[in-house]
Amino acid sequence: MTYVLPIVYAVASLVTFAAYGFDKRRARLGGRRTPEARLHLLELCGGWPGALLGQRVFRHKTQKVSFLVITWAIIALHLAAWAWWVGHTW
């Protein structure tokens, strides 16, 4: 059980990173885009580290303030949940 959460975060981050790359490519080519709600859902499922990396590497979704506010709210939620969990397990 100890290794389940890191694996979930790693897999979700890889999927999210790939989704950011795919969406950036589609944006450049004028194709059908990945809905922002789907990107946020991937972040919420533990893929927020991959989202941050994807934003930096692909220079994608870095200017839209409303998108970034939700991304950082999801990150804060994860960090708060981790802080709560660590505080209750020690």
Secondary structure by P-SEA (a helix, b strand, c coil): ccaaaaaaaaaaaaaaaaaaaaaaaaaaaccccccaaaaaaaaaacaaaaaaaaaaaaccccccaaaaaaaaaaaaaaaaaaaaaaaaac
